[in-house]
Amino acid sequence: MSRCLVLIDIQNDYFSGGRMELVGMAEAAASVLARFRKEGETVVHFQHRSVRPGAGFFVPGTVGVEIDEAVVGAAELLAGDD
């Protein structure tokens, strides 16, 4: 049986210096992500883009909307609303 890790909204706005920082975000994502990568299992990142007027974070064209470099891998799948 194969497994897939789905990561949702692991974006810069939730990391240190972001517009909506969540404490411990990097550590929480890193532990399970490392295990999936080591075992060669599929990882999919879902990226939220807030396009409503006055949105405070995940705004297209900002650094905050990007998947954080600490978790994204070149060979992994990225899904968004584009």
N, CA, C and O atoms as a Maestro MAE file, in Angstrom:
{
 s_m_m2io_version
 :::
 2.0.0
}

f_m_ct {
 s_m_title
 :::
 protein
 m_atom[328] {
  # First column is atom index #
  i_m_mmod_type
  r_m_x_coord
  r_m_y_coord
  r_m_z_coord
  i_m_residue_number
  s_m_chain_name
  s_m_pdb_residue_name
  s_m_pdb_atom_name
  i_m_atomic_number
  :::
  1 25 0.845 -1.166 0.000 1 A "MET " " N  " 7
  2 3 0.000 0.000 0.000 1 A "MET " " CA " 6
  3 2 0.900 1.242 0.000 1 A "MET " " C  " 6
  4 15 1.854 1.325 0.774 1 A "MET " " O  " 8
  5 25 0.589 2.199 -0.870 2 A "SER " " N  " 7
  6 3 1.357 3.441 -0.891 2 A "SER " " CA " 6
  7 2 0.607 4.529 -0.133 2 A "SER " " C  " 6
  8 15 -0.615 4.489 0.011 2 A "SER " " O  " 8
  9 25 1.365 5.484 0.337 3 A "ARG " " N  " 7
  10 3 0.791 6.593 1.098 3 A "ARG " " CA " 6
  11 2 1.151 7.895 0.423 3 A "ARG " " C  " 6
  12 15 2.052 7.956 -0.414 3 A "ARG " " O  " 8
  13 25 0.426 8.945 0.805 4 A "CYS " " N  " 7
  14 3 0.682 10.282 0.287 4 A "CYS " " CA " 6
  15 2 0.527 11.265 1.441 4 A "CYS " " C  " 6
  16 15 -0.458 11.219 2.177 4 A "CYS " " O  " 8
  17 25 1.492 12.141 1.591 5 A "LEU " " N  " 7
  18 3 1.413 13.198 2.599 5 A "LEU " " CA " 6
  19 2 0.886 14.450 1.918 5 A "LEU " " C  " 6
  20 15 1.462 14.918 0.935 5 A "LEU " " O  " 8
  21 25 -0.206 14.992 2.438 6 A "VAL " " N  " 7
  22 3 -0.796 16.210 1.898 6 A "VAL " " CA " 6
  23 2 -0.530 17.341 2.885 6 A "VAL " " C  " 6
  24 15 -0.990 17.309 4.026 6 A "VAL " " O  " 8
  25 25 0.224 18.345 2.423 7 A "LEU " " N  " 7
  26 3 0.538 19.522 3.245 7 A "LEU " " CA " 6
  27 2 -0.267 20.703 2.715 7 A "LEU " " C  " 6
  28 15 -0.183 21.039 1.534 7 A "LEU " " O  " 8
  29 25 -1.037 21.322 3.582 8 A "ILE " " N  " 7
  30 3 -1.910 22.418 3.170 8 A "ILE " " CA " 6
  31 2 -1.457 23.715 3.833 8 A "ILE " " C  " 6
  32 15 -1.311 23.790 5.053 8 A "ILE " " O  " 8
  33 25 -1.240 24.731 3.005 9 A "ASP " " N  " 7
  34 3 -0.914 26.084 3.476 9 A "ASP " " CA " 6
  35 2 0.376 26.166 4.299 9 A "ASP " " C  " 6
  36 15 0.441 26.933 5.259 9 A "ASP " " O  " 8
  37 25 1.394 25.395 3.942 10 A "ILE " " N  " 7
  38 3 2.689 25.509 4.621 10 A "ILE " " CA " 6
  39 2 3.455 26.613 3.888 10 A "ILE " " C  " 6
  40 15 4.425 26.353 3.177 10 A "ILE " " O  " 8
  41 25 2.998 27.831 4.079 11 A "GLN " " N  " 7
  42 3 3.466 28.982 3.322 11 A "GLN " " CA " 6
  43 2 4.145 30.010 4.224 11 A "GLN " " C  " 6
  44 15 3.946 30.016 5.439 11 A "GLN " " O  " 8
  45 25 4.941 30.869 3.616 12 A "ASN " " N  " 7
  46 3 5.753 31.836 4.353 12 A "ASN " " CA " 6
  47 2 4.967 32.692 5.347 12 A "ASN " " C  " 6
  48 15 5.510 33.043 6.395 12 A "ASN " " O  " 8
  49 25 3.732 33.034 5.064 13 A "ASP " " N  " 7
  50 3 2.963 33.862 5.998 13 A "ASP " " CA " 6
  51 2 2.736 33.187 7.340 13 A "ASP " " C  " 6
  52 15 2.462 33.871 8.326 13 A "ASP " " O  " 8
  53 25 2.841 31.858 7.407 14 A "TYR " " N  " 7
  54 3 2.688 31.139 8.671 14 A "TYR " " CA " 6
  55 2 4.020 30.924 9.398 14 A "TYR " " C  " 6
  56 15 4.033 30.447 10.533 14 A "TYR " " O  " 8
  57 25 5.139 31.273 8.752 15 A "PHE " " N  " 7
  58 3 6.448 31.079 9.368 15 A "PHE " " CA " 6
  59 2 6.955 32.369 9.998 15 A "PHE " " C  " 6
  60 15 6.324 33.418 9.871 15 A "PHE " " O  " 8
  61 25 8.081 32.289 10.671 16 A "SER " " N  " 7
  62 3 8.688 33.434 11.338 16 A "SER " " CA " 6
  63 2 8.788 34.627 10.390 16 A "SER " " C  " 6
  64 15 9.321 34.515 9.287 16 A "SER " " O  " 8
  65 25 8.270 35.760 10.833 17 A "GLY " " N  " 7
  66 3 8.290 36.976 10.032 17 A "GLY " " CA " 6
  67 2 7.097 37.117 9.104 17 A "GLY " " C  " 6
  68 15 6.949 38.145 8.442 17 A "GLY " " O  " 8
  69 25 6.247 36.105 9.044 18 A "GLY " " N  " 7
  70 3 5.065 36.145 8.178 18 A "GLY " " CA " 6
  71 2 3.943 36.964 8.792 18 A "GLY " " C  " 6
  72 15 4.022 37.382 9.947 18 A "GLY " " O  " 8
  73 25 2.910 37.186 8.016 19 A "ARG " " N  " 7
  74 3 1.780 38.010 8.454 19 A "ARG " " CA " 6
  75 2 0.870 37.314 9.457 19 A "ARG " " C  " 6
  76 15 0.084 37.980 10.130 19 A "ARG " " O  " 8
  77 25 0.956 35.986 9.575 20 A "MET " " N  " 7
  78 3 0.099 35.232 10.490 20 A "MET " " CA " 6
  79 2 0.898 34.074 11.082 20 A "MET " " C  " 6
  80 15 0.510 32.911 10.971 20 A "MET " " O  " 8
  81 25 2.016 34.415 11.709 21 A "GLU " " N  " 7
  82 3 2.962 33.401 12.192 21 A "GLU " " CA " 6
  83 2 2.317 32.418 13.165 21 A "GLU " " C  " 6
  84 15 1.612 32.809 14.096 21 A "GLU " " O  " 8
  85 25 2.576 31.137 12.927 22 A "LEU " " N  " 7
  86 3 2.148 30.070 13.820 22 A "LEU " " CA " 6
  87 2 3.383 29.504 14.505 22 A "LEU " " C  " 6
  88 15 4.326 29.082 13.836 22 A "LEU " " O  " 8
  89 25 3.384 29.493 15.808 23 A "VAL " " N  " 7
  90 3 4.526 29.014 16.576 23 A "VAL " " CA " 6
  91 2 4.688 27.504 16.364 23 A "VAL " " C  " 6
  92 15 3.730 26.742 16.488 23 A "VAL " " O  " 8
  93 25 5.901 27.096 16.046 24 A "GLY " " N  " 7
  94 3 6.216 25.685 15.879 24 A "GLY " " CA " 6
  95 2 5.891 25.112 14.511 24 A "GLY " " C  " 6
  96 15 5.972 23.899 14.314 24 A "GLY " " O  " 8
  97 25 5.526 25.965 13.565 25 A "MET " " N  " 7
  98 3 5.138 25.501 12.233 25 A "MET " " CA " 6
  99 2 6.256 24.707 11.558 25 A "MET " " C  " 6
  100 15 6.010 23.623 11.029 25 A "MET " " O  " 8
  101 25 7.461 25.227 11.571 26 A "ALA " " N  " 7
  102 3 8.576 24.561 10.883 26 A "ALA " " CA " 6
  103 2 8.858 23.191 11.484 26 A "ALA " " C  " 6
  104 15 9.060 22.222 10.753 26 A "ALA " " O  " 8
  105 25 8.871 23.106 12.786 27 A "GLU " " N  " 7
  106 3 9.172 21.849 13.457 27 A "GLU " " CA " 6
  107 2 8.093 20.805 13.202 27 A "GLU " " C  " 6
  108 15 8.396 19.634 12.972 27 A "GLU " " O  " 8
  109 25 6.849 21.224 13.243 28 A "ALA " " N  " 7
  110 3 5.735 20.287 13.045 28 A "ALA " " CA " 6
  111 2 5.764 19.689 11.640 28 A "ALA " " C  " 6
  112 15 5.580 18.485 11.467 28 A "ALA " " O  " 8
  113 25 5.991 20.519 10.664 29 A "ALA " " N  " 7
  114 3 6.010 20.043 9.279 29 A "ALA " " CA " 6
  115 2 7.246 19.198 8.996 29 A "ALA " " C  " 6
  116 15 7.165 18.199 8.282 29 A "ALA " " O  " 8
  117 25 8.384 19.592 9.550 30 A "ALA " " N  " 7
  118 3 9.654 18.950 9.227 30 A "ALA " " CA " 6
  119 2 9.728 17.486 9.650 30 A "ALA " " C  " 6
  120 15 10.291 16.665 8.926 30 A "ALA " " O  " 8
  121 25 9.171 17.149 10.807 31 A "SER " " N  " 7
  122 3 9.335 15.781 11.301 31 A "SER " " CA " 6
  123 2 8.625 14.757 10.421 31 A "SER " " C  " 6
  124 15 9.232 13.763 10.023 31 A "SER " " O  " 8
  125 25 7.374 14.978 10.118 32 A "VAL " " N  " 7
  126 3 6.640 14.014 9.289 32 A "VAL " " CA " 6
  127 2 7.111 14.076 7.834 32 A "VAL " " C  " 6
  128 15 7.165 13.051 7.154 32 A "VAL " " O  " 8
  129 25 7.446 15.260 7.365 33 A "LEU " " N  " 7
  130 3 7.920 15.425 5.991 33 A "LEU " " CA " 6
  131 2 9.230 14.661 5.775 33 A "LEU " " C  " 6
  132 15 9.405 14.012 4.744 33 A "LEU " " O  " 8
  133 25 10.131 14.735 6.722 34 A "ALA " " N  " 7
  134 3 11.413 14.029 6.607 34 A "ALA " " CA " 6
  135 2 11.202 12.524 6.475 34 A "ALA " " C  " 6
  136 15 11.892 11.864 5.699 34 A "ALA " " O  " 8
  137 25 10.265 11.990 7.221 35 A "ARG " " N  " 7
  138 3 9.996 10.548 7.169 35 A "ARG " " CA " 6
  139 2 9.453 10.146 5.792 35 A "ARG " " C  " 6
  140 15 9.880 9.138 5.229 35 A "ARG " " O  " 8
  141 25 8.524 10.923 5.255 36 A "PHE " " N  " 7
  142 3 7.969 10.607 3.930 36 A "PHE " " CA " 6
  143 2 9.033 10.707 2.846 36 A "PHE " " C  " 6
  144 15 9.106 9.858 1.958 36 A "PHE " " O  " 8
  145 25 9.855 11.744 2.921 37 A "ARG " " N  " 7
  146 3 10.917 11.894 1.912 37 A "ARG " " CA " 6
  147 2 11.915 10.743 1.992 37 A "ARG " " C  " 6
  148 15 12.324 10.203 0.964 37 A "ARG " " O  " 8
  149 25 12.305 10.368 3.197 38 A "LYS " " N  " 7
  150 3 13.271 9.288 3.389 38 A "LYS " " CA " 6
  151 2 12.755 7.982 2.797 38 A "LYS " " C  " 6
  152 15 13.524 7.207 2.227 38 A "LYS " " O  " 8
  153 25 11.457 7.739 2.931 39 A "GLU " " N  " 7
  154 3 10.850 6.513 2.430 39 A "GLU " " CA " 6
  155 2 10.434 6.628 0.961 39 A "GLU " " C  " 6
  156 15 9.879 5.685 0.398 39 A "GLU " " O  " 8
  157 25 10.704 7.786 0.339 40 A "GLY " " N  " 7
  158 3 10.394 7.971 -1.077 40 A "GLY " " CA " 6
  159 2 8.912 8.021 -1.398 40 A "GLY " " C  " 6
  160 15 8.494 7.685 -2.506 40 A "GLY " " O  " 8
  161 25 8.126 8.442 -0.426 41 A "GLU " " N  " 7
  162 3 6.683 8.484 -0.632 41 A "GLU " " CA " 6
  163 2 6.250 9.840 -1.200 41 A "GLU " " C  " 6
  164 15 6.981 10.826 -1.115 41 A "GLU " " O  " 8
  165 25 5.069 9.865 -1.768 42 A "THR " " N  " 7
  166 3 4.544 11.058 -2.427 42 A "THR " " CA " 6
  167 2 4.215 12.150 -1.422 42 A "THR " " C  " 6
  168 15 3.636 11.895 -0.366 42 A "THR " " O  " 8
  169 25 4.601 13.379 -1.778 43 A "VAL " " N  " 7
  170 3 4.273 14.563 -0.975 43 A "VAL " " CA " 6
  171 2 3.601 15.567 -1.898 43 A "VAL " " C  " 6
  172 15 4.120 15.871 -2.972 43 A "VAL " " O  " 8
  173 25 2.448 16.084 -1.483 44 A "VAL " " N  " 7
  174 3 1.713 17.079 -2.253 44 A "VAL " " CA " 6
  175 2 1.511 18.309 -1.377 44 A "VAL " " C  " 6
  176 15 1.072 18.205 -0.232 44 A "VAL " " O  " 8
  177 25 1.837 19.475 -1.931 45 A "HIS " " N  " 7
  178 3 1.643 20.749 -1.234 45 A "HIS " " CA " 6
  179 2 0.450 21.472 -1.855 45 A "HIS " " C  " 6
  180 15 0.398 21.650 -3.072 45 A "HIS " " O  " 8
  181 25 -0.498 21.885 -1.034 46 A "PHE " " N  " 7
  182 3 -1.600 22.731 -1.512 46 A "PHE " " CA " 6
  183 2 -1.302 24.159 -1.083 46 A "PHE " " C  " 6
  184 15 -1.003 24.426 0.081 46 A "PHE " " O  " 8
  185 25 -1.387 25.056 -2.028 47 A "GLN " " N  " 7
  186 3 -1.056 26.458 -1.792 47 A "GLN " " CA " 6
  187 2 -2.327 27.302 -1.854 47 A "GLN " " C  " 6
  188 15 -3.045 27.291 -2.854 47 A "GLN " " O  " 8
  189 25 -2.589 28.023 -0.786 48 A "HIS " " N  " 7
  190 3 -3.749 28.895 -0.687 48 A "HIS " " CA " 6
  191 2 -3.370 30.277 -1.204 48 A "HIS " " C  " 6
  192 15 -2.332 30.822 -0.828 48 A "HIS " " O  " 8
  193 25 -4.199 30.834 -2.054 49 A "ARG " " N  " 7
  194 3 -4.025 32.210 -2.524 49 A "ARG " " CA " 6
  195 2 -5.309 32.965 -2.227 49 A "ARG " " C  " 6
  196 15 -6.375 32.613 -2.730 49 A "ARG " " O  " 8
  197 25 -5.205 33.998 -1.414 50 A "SER " " N  " 7
  198 3 -6.388 34.777 -1.050 50 A "SER " " CA " 6
  199 2 -6.554 35.928 -2.026 50 A "SER " " C  " 6
  200 15 -5.734 36.845 -2.059 50 A "SER " " O  " 8
  201 25 -7.618 35.880 -2.823 51 A "VAL " " N  " 7
  202 3 -7.839 36.910 -3.837 51 A "VAL " " CA " 6
  203 2 -8.975 37.870 -3.472 51 A "VAL " " C  " 6
  204 15 -9.341 38.736 -4.267 51 A "VAL " " O  " 8
  205 25 -9.525 37.714 -2.276 52 A "ARG " " N  " 7
  206 3 -10.602 38.635 -1.893 52 A "ARG " " CA " 6
  207 2 -10.021 40.004 -1.551 52 A "ARG " " C  " 6
  208 15 -8.917 40.089 -1.012 52 A "ARG " " O  " 8
  209 25 -10.737 41.056 -1.851 53 A "PRO " " N  " 7
  210 3 -10.251 42.407 -1.531 53 A "PRO " " CA " 6
  211 2 -9.978 42.560 -0.026 53 A "PRO " " C  " 6
  212 15 -10.777 42.134 0.808 53 A "PRO " " O  " 8
  213 25 -8.852 43.168 0.296 54 A "GLY " " N  " 7
  214 3 -8.487 43.403 1.693 54 A "GLY " " CA " 6
  215 2 -7.899 42.210 2.420 54 A "GLY " " C  " 6
  216 15 -7.743 42.250 3.641 54 A "GLY " " O  " 8
  217 25 -7.569 41.154 1.700 55 A "ALA " " N  " 7
  218 3 -6.995 39.969 2.343 55 A "ALA " " CA " 6
  219 2 -5.728 40.353 3.100 55 A "ALA " " C  " 6
  220 15 -4.935 41.165 2.623 55 A "ALA " " O  " 8
  221 25 -5.543 39.768 4.275 56 A "GLY " " N  " 7
  222 3 -4.399 40.106 5.106 56 A "GLY " " CA " 6
  223 2 -3.173 39.237 4.889 56 A "GLY " " C  " 6
  224 15 -2.058 39.643 5.215 56 A "GLY " " O  " 8
  225 25 -3.370 38.049 4.343 57 A "PHE " " N  " 7
  226 3 -2.234 37.166 4.098 57 A "PHE " " CA " 6
  227 2 -2.557 36.204 2.971 57 A "PHE " " C  " 6
  228 15 -3.702 36.113 2.530 57 A "PHE " " O  " 8
  229 25 -1.527 35.475 2.500 58 A "PHE " " N  " 7
  230 3 -1.603 34.600 1.329 58 A "PHE " " CA " 6
  231 2 -2.003 35.390 0.081 58 A "PHE " " C  " 6
  232 15 -2.732 34.888 -0.775 58 A "PHE " " O  " 8
  233 25 -1.526 36.610 -0.009 59 A "VAL " " N  " 7
  234 3 -1.861 37.497 -1.123 59 A "VAL " " CA " 6
  235 2 -0.955 37.183 -2.312 59 A "VAL " " C  " 6
  236 15 0.268 37.193 -2.175 59 A "VAL " " O  " 8
  237 25 -1.547 36.904 -3.485 60 A "PRO " " N  " 7
  238 3 -0.738 36.625 -4.673 60 A "PRO " " CA " 6
  239 2 0.263 37.749 -4.946 60 A "PRO " " C  " 6
  240 15 -0.043 38.929 -4.777 60 A "PRO " " O  " 8
  241 25 1.457 37.356 -5.368 61 A "GLY " " N  " 7
  242 3 2.501 38.330 -5.667 61 A "GLY " " CA " 6
  243 2 3.345 38.741 -4.479 61 A "GLY " " C  " 6
  244 15 4.258 39.554 -4.620 61 A "GLY " " O  " 8
  245 25 3.051 38.184 -3.295 62 A "THR " " N  " 7
  246 3 3.846 38.498 -2.103 62 A "THR " " CA " 6
  247 2 4.710 37.296 -1.736 62 A "THR " " C  " 6
  248 15 4.443 36.171 -2.158 62 A "THR " " O  " 8
  249 25 5.738 37.548 -0.953 63 A "VAL " " N  " 7
  250 3 6.596 36.463 -0.459 63 A "VAL " " CA " 6
  251 2 5.786 35.529 0.439 63 A "VAL " " C  " 6
  252 15 6.033 34.323 0.458 63 A "VAL " " O  " 8
  253 25 4.841 36.063 1.167 64 A "GLY " " N  " 7
  254 3 4.054 35.280 2.108 64 A "GLY " " CA " 6
  255 2 3.241 34.166 1.489 64 A "GLY " " C  " 6
  256 15 2.977 33.164 2.154 64 A "GLY " " O  " 8
  257 25 2.838 34.304 0.246 65 A "VAL " " N  " 7
  258 3 2.022 33.291 -0.418 65 A "VAL " " CA " 6
  259 2 2.839 32.080 -0.858 65 A "VAL " " C  " 6
  260 15 2.274 31.014 -1.103 65 A "VAL " " O  " 8
  261 25 4.141 32.225 -0.961 66 A "GLU " " N  " 7
  262 3 5.004 31.147 -1.452 66 A "GLU " " CA " 6
  263 2 5.125 30.008 -0.436 66 A "GLU " " C  " 6
  264 15 5.103 30.234 0.773 66 A "GLU " " O  " 8
  265 25 5.252 28.786 -0.948 67 A "ILE " " N  " 7
  266 3 5.529 27.631 -0.091 67 A "ILE " " CA " 6
  267 2 6.883 27.872 0.563 67 A "ILE " " C  " 6
  268 15 7.845 28.232 -0.115 67 A "ILE " " O  " 8
  269 25 6.964 27.676 1.868 68 A "ASP " " N  " 7
  270 3 8.212 27.948 2.581 68 A "ASP " " CA " 6
  271 2 9.312 27.023 2.094 68 A "ASP " " C  " 6
  272 15 9.100 25.823 1.919 68 A "ASP " " O  " 8
  273 25 10.497 27.598 1.876 69 A "GLU " " N  " 7
  274 3 11.626 26.827 1.333 69 A "GLU " " CA " 6
  275 2 12.073 25.699 2.250 69 A "GLU " " C  " 6
  276 15 12.736 24.766 1.797 69 A "GLU " " O  " 8
  277 25 11.727 25.765 3.511 70 A "ALA " " N  " 7
  278 3 12.105 24.702 4.444 70 A "ALA " " CA " 6
  279 2 11.360 23.398 4.174 70 A "ALA " " C  " 6
  280 15 11.810 22.334 4.599 70 A "ALA " " O  " 8
  281 25 10.229 23.465 3.476 71 A "VAL " " N  " 7
  282 3 9.446 22.247 3.264 71 A "VAL " " CA " 6
  283 2 9.275 21.831 1.812 71 A "VAL " " C  " 6
  284 15 8.990 20.662 1.551 71 A "VAL " " O  " 8
  285 25 9.435 22.727 0.872 72 A "VAL " " N  " 7
  286 3 9.181 22.361 -0.517 72 A "VAL " " CA " 6
  287 2 10.366 21.608 -1.109 72 A "VAL " " C  " 6
  288 15 11.522 21.913 -0.817 72 A "VAL " " O  " 8
  289 25 10.061 20.628 -1.937 73 A "GLY " " N  " 7
  290 3 11.097 19.868 -2.628 73 A "GLY " " CA " 6
  291 2 10.850 19.939 -4.118 73 A "GLY " " C  " 6
  292 15 9.699 19.972 -4.552 73 A "GLY " " O  " 8
  293 25 11.887 19.963 -4.894 74 A "ALA " " N  " 7
  294 3 11.782 20.151 -6.337 74 A "ALA " " CA " 6
  295 2 10.957 19.053 -7.022 74 A "ALA " " C  " 6
  296 15 10.285 19.322 -8.019 74 A "ALA " " O  " 8
  297 25 11.000 17.834 -6.506 75 A "ALA " " N  " 7
  298 3 10.318 16.738 -7.167 75 A "ALA " " CA " 6
  299 2 8.910 16.503 -6.622 75 A "ALA " " C  " 6
  300 15 8.255 15.529 -6.991 75 A "ALA " " O  " 8
  301 25 8.445 17.395 -5.745 76 A "GLU " " N  " 7
  302 3 7.136 17.199 -5.142 76 A "GLU " " CA " 6
  303 2 6.061 17.955 -5.925 76 A "GLU " " C  " 6
  304 15 6.352 18.868 -6.698 76 A "GLU " " O  " 8
  305 25 4.842 17.554 -5.706 77 A "LEU " " N  " 7
  306 3 3.715 18.143 -6.422 77 A "LEU " " CA " 6
  307 2 3.191 19.380 -5.695 77 A "LEU " " C  " 6
  308 15 3.075 19.394 -4.469 77 A "LEU " " O  " 8
  309 25 2.876 20.414 -6.468 78 A "LEU " " N  " 7
  310 3 2.327 21.646 -5.917 78 A "LEU " " CA " 6
  311 2 0.965 21.875 -6.549 78 A "LEU " " C  " 6
  312 15 0.843 21.939 -7.772 78 A "LEU " " O  " 8
  313 25 -0.048 21.997 -5.721 79 A "ALA " " N  " 7
  314 3 -1.398 22.247 -6.215 79 A "ALA " " CA " 6
  315 2 -1.876 23.596 -5.694 79 A "ALA " " C  " 6
  316 15 -1.689 23.930 -4.523 79 A "ALA " " O  " 8
  317 25 -2.488 24.354 -6.572 80 A "GLY " " N  " 7
  318 3 -3.020 25.663 -6.184 80 A "GLY " " CA " 6
  319 2 -4.280 25.930 -6.953 80 A "GLY " " C  " 6
  320 15 -4.907 25.019 -7.493 80 A "GLY " " O  " 8
  321 25 -4.650 27.202 -6.997 81 A "ASP " " N  " 7
  322 3 -5.897 27.543 -7.678 81 A "ASP " " CA " 6
  323 2 -5.674 28.163 -9.037 81 A "ASP " " C  " 6
  324 15 -6.610 28.727 -9.602 81 A "ASP " " O  " 8
  325 25 -4.471 28.084 -9.589 82 A "ASP " " N  " 7
  326 3 -4.184 28.631 -10.904 82 A "ASP " " CA " 6
  327 2 -4.658 27.717 -12.009 82 A "ASP " " C  " 6
  328 15 -4.491 28.034 -13.187 82 A "ASP " " O  " 8
  :::
 }
 m_bond[327] {
  # First column is bond index #
  i_m_from
  i_m_to
  i_m_order
  :::
  1 1 2 1
  2 2 3 1
  3 3 4 2
  4 3 5 1
  5 5 6 1
  6 6 7 1
  7 7 8 2
  8 7 9 1
  9 9 10 1
  10 10 11 1
  11 11 12 2
  12 11 13 1
  13 13 14 1
  14 14 15 1
  15 15 16 2
  16 15 17 1
  17 17 18 1
  18 18 19 1
  19 19 20 2
  20 19 21 1
  21 21 22 1
  22 22 23 1
  23 23 24 2
  24 23 25 1
  25 25 26 1
  26 26 27 1
  27 27 28 2
  28 27 29 1
  29 29 30 1
  30 30 31 1
  31 31 32 2
  32 31 33 1
  33 33 34 1
  34 34 35 1
  35 35 36 2
  36 35 37 1
  37 37 38 1
  38 38 39 1
  39 39 40 2
  40 39 41 1
  41 41 42 1
  42 42 43 1
  43 43 44 2
  44 43 45 1
  45 45 46 1
  46 46 47 1
  47 47 48 2
  48 47 49 1
  49 49 50 1
  50 50 51 1
  51 51 52 2
  52 51 53 1
  53 53 54 1
  54 54 55 1
  55 55 56 2
  56 55 57 1
  57 57 58 1
  58 58 59 1
  59 59 60 2
  60 59 61 1
  61 61 62 1
  62 62 63 1
  63 63 64 2
  64 63 65 1
  65 65 66 1
  66 66 67 1
  67 67 68 2
  68 67 69 1
  69 69 70 1
  70 70 71 1
  71 71 72 2
  72 71 73 1
  73 73 74 1
  74 74 75 1
  75 75 76 2
  76 75 77 1
  77 77 78 1
  78 78 79 1
  79 79 80 2
  80 79 81 1
  81 81 82 1
  82 82 83 1
  83 83 84 2
  84 83 85 1
  85 85 86 1
  86 86 87 1
  87 87 88 2
  88 87 89 1
  89 89 90 1
  90 90 91 1
  91 91 92 2
  92 91 93 1
  93 93 94 1
  94 94 95 1
  95 95 96 2
  96 95 97 1
  97 97 98 1
  98 98 99 1
  99 99 100 2
  100 99 101 1
  101 101 102 1
  102 102 103 1
  103 103 104 2
  104 103 105 1
  105 105 106 1
  106 106 107 1
  107 107 108 2
  108 107 109 1
  109 109 110 1
  110 110 111 1
  111 111 112 2
  112 111 113 1
  113 113 114 1
  114 114 115 1
  115 115 116 2
  116 115 117 1
  117 117 118 1
  118 118 119 1
  119 119 120 2
  120 119 121 1
  121 121 122 1
  122 122 123 1
  123 123 124 2
  124 123 125 1
  125 125 126 1
  126 126 127 1
  127 127 128 2
  128 127 129 1
  129 129 130 1
  130 130 131 1
  131 131 132 2
  132 131 133 1
  133 133 134 1
  134 134 135 1
  135 135 136 2
  136 135 137 1
  137 137 138 1
  138 138 139 1
  139 139 140 2
  140 139 141 1
  141 141 142 1
  142 142 143 1
  143 143 144 2
  144 143 145 1
  145 145 146 1
  146 146 147 1
  147 147 148 2
  148 147 149 1
  149 149 150 1
  150 150 151 1
  151 151 152 2
  152 151 153 1
  153 153 154 1
  154 154 155 1
  155 155 156 2
  156 155 157 1
  157 157 158 1
  158 158 159 1
  159 159 160 2
  160 159 161 1
  161 161 162 1
  162 162 163 1
  163 163 164 2
  164 163 165 1
  165 165 166 1
  166 166 167 1
  167 167 168 2
  168 167 169 1
  169 169 170 1
  170 170 171 1
  171 171 172 2
  172 171 173 1
  173 173 174 1
  174 174 175 1
  175 175 176 2
  176 175 177 1
  177 177 178 1
  178 178 179 1
  179 179 180 2
  180 179 181 1
  181 181 182 1
  182 182 183 1
  183 183 184 2
  184 183 185 1
  185 185 186 1
  186 186 187 1
  187 187 188 2
  188 187 189 1
  189 189 190 1
  190 190 191 1
  191 191 192 2
  192 191 193 1
  193 193 194 1
  194 194 195 1
  195 195 196 2
  196 195 197 1
  197 197 198 1
  198 198 199 1
  199 199 200 2
  200 199 201 1
  201 201 202 1
  202 202 203 1
  203 203 204 2
  204 203 205 1
  205 205 206 1
  206 206 207 1
  207 207 208 2
  208 207 209 1
  209 209 210 1
  210 210 211 1
  211 211 212 2
  212 211 213 1
  213 213 214 1
  214 214 215 1
  215 215 216 2
  216 215 217 1
  217 217 218 1
  218 218 219 1
  219 219 220 2
  220 219 221 1
  221 221 222 1
  222 222 223 1
  223 223 224 2
  224 223 225 1
  225 225 226 1
  226 226 227 1
  227 227 228 2
  228 227 229 1
  229 229 230 1
  230 230 231 1
  231 231 232 2
  232 231 233 1
  233 233 234 1
  234 234 235 1
  235 235 236 2
  236 235 237 1
  237 237 238 1
  238 238 239 1
  239 239 240 2
  240 239 241 1
  241 241 242 1
  242 242 243 1
  243 243 244 2
  244 243 245 1
  245 245 246 1
  246 246 247 1
  247 247 248 2
  248 247 249 1
  249 249 250 1
  250 250 251 1
  251 251 252 2
  252 251 253 1
  253 253 254 1
  254 254 255 1
  255 255 256 2
  256 255 257 1
  257 257 258 1
  258 258 259 1
  259 259 260 2
  260 259 261 1
  261 261 262 1
  262 262 263 1
  263 263 264 2
  264 263 265 1
  265 265 266 1
  266 266 267 1
  267 267 268 2
  268 267 269 1
  269 269 270 1
  270 270 271 1
  271 271 272 2
  272 271 273 1
  273 273 274 1
  274 274 275 1
  275 275 276 2
  276 275 277 1
  277 277 278 1
  278 278 279 1
  279 279 280 2
  280 279 281 1
  281 281 282 1
  282 282 283 1
  283 283 284 2
  284 283 285 1
  285 285 286 1
  286 286 287 1
  287 287 288 2
  288 287 289 1
  289 289 290 1
  290 290 291 1
  291 291 292 2
  292 291 293 1
  293 293 294 1
  294 294 295 1
  295 295 296 2
  296 295 297 1
  297 297 298 1
  298 298 299 1
  299 299 300 2
  300 299 301 1
  301 301 302 1
  302 302 303 1
  303 303 304 2
  304 303 305 1
  305 305 306 1
  306 306 307 1
  307 307 308 2
  308 307 309 1
  309 309 310 1
  310 310 311 1
  311 311 312 2
  312 311 313 1
  313 313 314 1
  314 314 315 1
  315 315 316 2
  316 315 317 1
  317 317 318 1
  318 318 319 1
  319 319 320 2
  320 319 321 1
  321 321 322 1
  322 322 323 1
  323 323 324 2
  324 323 325 1
  325 325 326 1
  326 326 327 1
  327 327 328 2
  :::
 }
}
